[in-house]
Amino acid sequence: MDFKKQVKERILKYARWNSHVRYRENIVKKDLAGKKGNIKAELTKEETAELEKIWKGYLNKDRLKWFELYKTLWPGRELKYFVPDDFYYMYVDEYFTKKRGCGQIDDKNLYNMLFHDVPQPRTIARQIDGVLLSPDYQIITQQQFIDLCRNEGRVILKKSVESAGGKGVLFYDIEKDSDKKLSDMCENQRNFIAQEVMVQHSELARLHPESINTVRIMTFNFEDKVTALSSVVRMGVGDSKVDNASSGGIVCGINPDGSLKERAFDVKANRYDIHPSGTHFESVVIPHFDECIDLAKRLTPRFARYTRLISWDFAMNESGHPILIEANLRFGQVDFHQMCNGPIFGEMGERVVRYIMENNPLVRKG
């Protein structure tokens, strides 16, 4: 066996057993299992043959199931431009993001420095690696932290690192909660940020007033150009105070003019033609949506060293202008974009897939 072949086999073996890749693979398999009940279409022999021309041996049973899901949701749409979710998470996102670098910089407590020129919710206090700090990064005591939150009256507390799906988000209300809720946060979470509870624009509040409903925009820095690939609005349901789909929320696609599309989906690919509260999605228009797109595209090159794919979350303040909530530098959810808006990379999907197959040594057949 020649040296190059040995190196290639070792790299492929590393990919198979790398815990991070296996972690992503297990997540996507679980995600697909939850959606299978809504897969109604089957691929024809002709469609499978057409897909094989692009994927060239990289299709497997699960990847074909993703194509069947997207055929169900988008009848008549060219399937070849969709990217199966497991391939996207394990090889596309993995290739265009640097896991270690993103992990170090993906911290909400750094936002006031990284995005000093971008509107954000006002910071009340923060804790970094167990050290309590003021908004301007000066050390404070736990009692000073409690006093800052009490003076604010209502505060949202959330993990600043490794947060996902709305987990680790708490709301403090001086009228309802004791100081123990704040002291417990200090003791149970080494990294968190306390921010004002902002008031969102009335247009987004129509969808679900109990949660801050956010606009998510996925951007892609590719071939010396930043593209806004897809945009959706995430909204809560029922009594939920968070908009994350994994916490029971639903997601709706956004048209280029800022108007919402006619249907939304939950994490299991269940379709909603109106919000459970009764609001028709297409009646809602995101104010200053073009400002959101421009801001996301302008900020994306700041992270060229770490990632080329970023999922941006914006809330809209009372005057309708975007407020940066979060920049997801890695593992940005792709299934909702493709369910709501179609192929994530549009007509350059085939080009992106070919680029990954030719340049990512971790891609394996199977």
N, C-alpha and C positions, 0 to 999 in steps of 0.2 A: 504494500500500500504506500503510495507516494505521500510526501509530507503535507501537501496542500489538502489532500483528501482526509488525512488524519485530523488536521486542524478544523476542517469543515465539520467532521463528525463530532468532534469534541464540542464545537459551538452548538450544534443541534442538540446534543445531549444536555448541554447546559440549559438550553431553552426549555427542554421537556421537564427538567427537574427544578428549574428555578422557582423558588416559592412565590415570587411576585407574579410570574406568568400563570402558575397554577392557581393562584388566588383569583386572578381575573377570570380564568377559564371557568372556575367553579361558580363565580358570581353570574356569568353570562348563561351558563347551563341552567341555573336556578331561575334566572329571569325568563329564559325561553320556556321552561316548564310551566311558568305561570301564565304565559300567553297562548299556549298550544290550544286551549279551548276555543280561541277566537280565530284559529286558522281554518278557513273554509275552502280555500282553493288548493288545487294540486298542479304541479308543473307538468307540462306536456313533454314528450320526448324531444320535440323540436326546441322548446324553451331550454331544457337541460343541455342539449347539444350546443345551443347558442352561448349559454353561460360557460360551458367548458372551453370555448374558444378564448375567452378572456382569462378564466381562472386556471386553465391548463394543469389540471390535476390537483388543484388546491381545494376542491369542493369535497365536503364530507356530508354525512347525514344531517348534522345539526345546521350546517351552513345552508343546505338546501331548504331546511325548514324556515329559516329566516326569509329566504326568497318567497316561499309560499305565503308567509305572513304579509309581506309587502305586496304580493300579487292580490291577496284578499283585500287589502286596504286601498290599493291603487290599481284597480283593473284597467287594463289598456295601457298602462305605463311601461316603458321599456325597463325590464328587470335588470339588464346588464349594468346599469349605472348605480344600483343599490350596492351597499357594502355590508355583508353579513356582520352582525354585531360582534361575534367572537373574533373574527379576523381584525375588525377595527380596533378593539380593545387590546388584543394581544400583540398585534404587529404594527398597526398604523399609529395609534396613540403612543405605543411603547417606543416606536422609532423616532417620532417627532418631538418627544419630551424626554428630558433627562431626569430620571427618577430622583436621584440624590440631590441634584441642584434644586429641583422644584420643591422637594421636601423641606429644604432648608429655608427657602424664600417664601413659600406659600403659608404665610402667617398673617392673620388679620391685624395683629399688633404692629406690623410693619407698614400698614397701609398709609398711616399719616406721613410717613417718610417717602414711600414709593409713589404715592399719589397725592403729594402735597398740593398739587394744582387742580385737583378733581373734587367736586362736591361729594361729601360723604356724611353719614349720620354722625352727629356730634358725640365724641367720646367722653364718657363720665369718669372712667378709671379703667385700669387694666392689670392683669397679672401675667408676668412672663417668668416661666420656670420657677414658680412659687414666690416670686417677688412682686409685691403690690406696688403699682406705679400710678402717678397722676396722668392726666391727658398729655402733658409735656414730658413724660418719662422720668419724673422725679419720684424717689422712694417715699411711700406713705405707709401709715400703720393701718391695721385692719379696722380700727375705729374710725379713722379718717375716711377709709373707703366706704364704710357704712354710712357715715354722715353725708358724703357726696351723693350716694344713692338716695338717701332720705330727702335731701334737699331737692333732688330732681323730681321725686314723687313716683314716677313710673319709669322703669328701666328694663331694657332687654339685655340679658346676659347670655353669651354664647361662646363655645369653645373657639379658640383662635387658630388652632392647628388640628389637622386630622378630623375635621368635622364633615359630616355628610348626611343627607336625608333629613335634616332638621333635628337630628339627635343632639343632645347636649344644649338645647336652647331653653332658657328659663325666662319668665317674666316676673318682675318684682313690682308690686303696687303697694305703696305705703298704706293705702286704705284697707288692704286685704291681707297683707303678708307681714310676718314678724321679721325682726332683724336676723333671726336664725337662718332664714333662707339665704341671706347674703353671706353669713359666716360659713355656712355649709358649702357654698360655692367656692369660697377661698380654700377650704380644706380638702375638697373633693376634686377640684380641677386646678392643675398647676398652670394651665395656660387658658386664659379667657379674656374677653373684652366686654365691658359694660357700656352700652350706648343709649342715647335717647330713643324713645318710642316715637318714631316719626309719623306724621300724618300724610297719607297718600292722596293722590289726585282723585277727585270724585269719580272720574270715568273708570278707573281701575277698581275703586271701592264698590262700584255697581256689581262687579263680578262676585265679590265675597268680602264684605267690610270687616270681618273678624280677623283676616290675615293681611299682611302686606304682600300684595300680589306683584311678582317681579317679572321683568322682561329678561329672557336669557338669549344672548347672541353668541354664536360660535364663530370665531374668526380663525383664519388660516394664513400663515405667512409662508408662501410657496412661490417659487420662481420669481423672486424679487418683487412680489406684490402681495398686499394684504387684502383678502377677500372675506366679506361677511357671508358665511356659508348658509346660515339658517337662523331664524329667530322665532321664538315661541314665548307665550306668556304662561307663567305658572300661577295657579290659584288654589286657595284652600277650599275645603268643603265642610259643611256642617259647623261644628263648634271649634274646628282646628284653627289655631293661631299661626300656623306655618303653611307655606304653599308647596312644600315638597311632595312630589308624587309618591315617594316611598312612605310618606306619612299620611297617605290617603287623598292627596291633592290630585288635580287633573291639569292637563296641558293642552293649549290650543295654538295652532300656527298663526303667524302674523303675515299679512300681505305687505308688499313693498310700500303701500301708502299708509301703513299703520293700522288698517282695519283688521279685525280678527276674522279667521276663517269660520266656516259654518259648523265645524265639528271639533270636539276635543276627545282626549283619550286618557285613561288611567294607566297604572303600571301594568295591568293585565291586558291591555289593548282593548278594553271595553270602550265602546263609542258613546259619546254624549252629544246629542244635537242641541240641547240647552243645558245650562248649568242647573244643578239640582235646586238652586234657589229660585230658578225661573227665568234668569236672564238669557237672552239670545246672544250667543257669542258675536255674530256678525254685526250686532248693533253697537258694539264697543269699538272705539278707535283710540289707539295709543297716542297721547299728545306728544308732539315733538319727537316722533319716532326717528326721523332722519337725524336728529341730534344724538340719539342713542347710538345709531349705526356709526356715525362719524367719530364719536368718542371712542367706541370700542376699537375701531380700525386705527385711530391715532395712537392708542395706548399699546397696541399689540407689539410693535417693534421694540418696546422697552425690554421685553423678555426674550429677545432673539437668542441669547446665550443659553437659555433654559428650555424654551418650548416654542414650537411653531403653531400649536393648536391651543386656543384658550376659550373657555366658556365664561362669558361675562354676565353677571346678574346686576340689573339696575331696577331700583324703585323709581317712581315718579312722584315728586313732591307736590304740594298743593297747587303750585303754579304750573305744573306739568313738565318740569325739567328733570333730566335724569340724575339720580343719586346713586353712586357706586356702592353696591352692597358686598359683592364678592367677585374675585377673579379666580376661577378654577383653572389652575395651571396644568393639571393632569387629570386623566380619567374623567373627562367631561362626558356626560351622558349623551349617547348618540341615538338611542332607539326612539325617543320622543321626537327628535328632529325628523327622522325618516318616516315615522308614523304620521306626523302632522304635515310635513312639507315635501316629502319625497326624498330622492337620493341626496345624501349629505354633501357630496362633492359636485352635484349637478353633472353637467356633461364632461367635466374633467375627471370624473370618477375613474374611467378606464385608464387614464394617464397616471393618476395617483397610484392606483393598484399596481400598474406595471412598474412604476418607480420603486414601490416598496418591495416587490418581488425581486427586482434587480439589485437593490441596495441594502436591504435588511437581511443580514446573515442568519437571523433567528427564525425566519420563515421556514416552516417545514410542511411537507405534504402530509395529508391525512384528513 
